[in-house]
């Protein structure tokens, strides 16, 4: 372990309840202190004070691009290649619909069982709409590379598996896709803000992601989409809304796409949510992503070591090799739901993913070694004592 | 005019800059005072204090339906038939894609030149994606009824014309559509909160709308979608995201639509924006929509009379008959852009719509007779004096 927490200073930028061990920043990031005041200002001074004029005077109209550039710096995307808006599901749809049109003679979308379900659902919906015999081919994560062949129009993968934390090799799989003429779409939901990403260097074609996890943008914060500059003027946005029009305020009868990635904007931007995200991104100023990754690995390894020191039988669902893992650690337990409820009741927040995963996220910006040791100790204690085995911990919540 | 403003009390529920005459609530509604505190609470106590647990403990997961029911009460939609989320553009796409699948043997989408461009753009995008020879047939508003024939799969109309304020007869056109086996999709962007709407009574098939105009939900506030109960279990959501799945947290590999309109949810709901809207809807509690409509007509008629008393030549772009008009009044002026900029500089906020429309919205909840008289007087004065004719008023803003 580092002698001194290199991210000690950033913890002060977050509001976290005293005594809580929050290991779920991979699901909903903690609240940056800058968000509340910034949102209050946007509501009172911009909306309340400038009203409709704020679209110009407060720069609302450019927020999706301006915030997109800030996200871009964290994922290896040059300025002008990322825009914000909608949800990850919608952005997946846009990327996939564009990709299929760019490969009209191919009919396979290749994905894996580690992809987040909404990506698969959106693909299924698109395929049903198109009605042209596209196939969603879903293989095991380890089988993806071998399954990329000349039938594949688009490889659609989440870089970090939401259950296990297994990390795909973005550069290698993108290269393999390009070698056979396929396009690569990367979902960065569990990568953006979790580890260094080099979209341009990996030559990714499309990337999408949400901002409410490691980027701390708030519940349901707007998503992002990246389109490779070499494709951005050719990709047709299936969801062709007025804010993706070249001249939205000319009110022309026919759609003409804006230049570049701006065409992937759809409707009126969610100003208040974008302002919250914009404020949340302040904590990332000056953060060295390599240092963050090193610290995330230290924390994750510490957690595994502390748990396995007492409970060597608890099955690690994540890769043991930290270089093959995102910023989360998962274990398998047949009664994972009840175990997680017991943990939450004792102030350690992780989450459960059906059928048997208990999941813990490591966010160096606001988590230290003490949190990790304490979380591990309580997990060990709960499992050793069996005190998870109570009816109240089996009662299912709507959201797990 | 009513002797006493029947909505005098509601004005106190809004924050409006002193001295401003805000006649643009049809574009961005004014700020309800309840919004700031409610959003601050959601950020600090729910996100900051309850973190991921707030999806259950603060009821975030049900916000799209709960807020949808509140909107539903204003548009004649029974509980459980409206959900919130995304933008109007996305909701138009969902409604239209579903409608086309429900009428697989027909290939015409009928709309009119008074529809808002994004509705037309989304239809164009969908048609291009489907590649099955659908046609977007756009006729003059007066020609819609005669153009509804057995080739039409869906009639897609905005009830109140964004430029002229002309009001379509929803019940009659829906009946006509049904008579020939077509479906009717209504965009209520300029109707919801502007006038009484009876979706169920009119037997509309789908309806969509935004909430940042008359409903005062804030810039880029979430949209809504209504699906007629008799269709809701048959409509396939082309945008099939995980929050529209029957069991989102089962993480099943295949999409299974939720029952009813909930299937039209797509991605993770925008919690902060929904909370702002939820607070904004408080001002609608107890409002009689018939009384609101009567007052809106009084204010609109007063504005027209005051303007025409001095400027009888200024061409009214809106129907003179208030029963055929929404809650806005528009005039035509070849230099409308500069005229509007001059008005704004003198504290009267309306907006301009290319090529020659100056547009004024009437929102009885926070506008009184004095505002209307003052706005009209300044418009008359600016036009009579010609002091709109200055270079600084011709300089184009990005957003008009």
Interface residues (C-beta under 8 A of the other chain):
Chain A: X15 X16 X17 X20 X22 X24 X27 X28 X30 X31 X35 X36 X39 X40 X43 X44 X46 X47 X48 X49 X51 X52 X53 X54 X55 X56 X60 X61 X62 X86 X87 X88 X89 X90 X93 X97 X101 X113 X116 X117 X118 X120 X121 X122 X124 X125 X126 X128 X129 X130 X131 X132 X138 X210 X212 X218 X219 X220 X221 X222 X223 X236 X237 X238 X239 X240 X241 X242 X243 X245 X249 X250 X251 X252 X253 X254 X255 X266 X267 X268 X269 X270 X271 X272 X273 X274 X276 X344 X349 X351 X353 X354 X397 X398 X399 X400
Chain B: X15 X16 X17 X20 X22 X24 X27 X28 X30 X31 X35 X36 X39 X40 X43 X44 X46 X47 X48 X49 X51 X52 X53 X54 X55 X56 X60 X61 X62 X86 X87 X88 X89 X90 X93 X97 X101 X113 X116 X117 X118 X120 X121 X122 X124 X125 X126 X128 X129 X130 X131 X132 X138 X210 X212 X218 X219 X220 X221 X222 X223 X236 X237 X238 X239 X240 X241 X242 X243 X245 X249 X250 X251 X252 X253 X254 X255 X266 X267 X268 X269 X270 X271 X272 X273 X274 X276 X344 X349 X351 X353 X354 X397 X398 X399 X400
